[in-house]
Amino acid sequence: MSAPDTSVTDALLDAARELSTAVNALTFDSPVAYTYNPLDYAWAGHEAYIRRFGTGHKDILCLGMNPGPFGMAQTGVPFGEITAVTLWMGITAPIGQPKAMHPKRPVQGFACPRSEVSGRRLWGLFEEMYGSADNFFAKAYVANYCPLIWMSESGANITPDKLPREQQAAVDAACQRHLVRLLEILQPKLLIGVGKYALDQLTLAAKQLPEQHFTLGTILHPSPASPIANKCWPDKPRAQLLDLLQQAGLDK
């Protein structure tokens, strides 16, 4: 039996390290008071995710915006709700802490008692549709556009689109470069933005690779802050995903 091809995995790990170095070089001021980079302190979790599921080319790339405080901030895994990561994906890892933590947003790693609703909903949808994590990841991969988490003095979450323009431009330069690299490495056919912001970033990245053909679309963001998600999850995103698979000529 031949050894598995590790070229995709190694390329994803290299790209993640390069992204982490690039965003660590950035500085942020008001309204940002705290910045967490899970690619640093939670690298063990992110590396385990890539080594477990970042194998070979994928038909589908699903993209989120940036980590949530009770998901990737704790586990290093995109949309990394702890139960989904441990029980469905089979991943656990030692997690450190950022140098400066907001007292209302501690990083407790896999001991965090909070459940991230967005991650629970998203991974729950994929489990419903594909069964095992191995079945899902044989065809798909999930990433975040930006690895950073920002908080105000009050502990309120600050999303990338709410940063001052110059800071946003610096983040986009690093994150777009990484996203284009993901498309080159994974060679997906279907690009799915989890929400409109992520779809916009995928559209920009796809334009940098005119020689590759992509089907682009979006599914409803699972955030509990979205009244539509609270009312229509999982029926609406399931229907959206099935429609996009049909458009791309892919089987579930």
Disulfide bonds with the S-S distance in Angstrom:
none
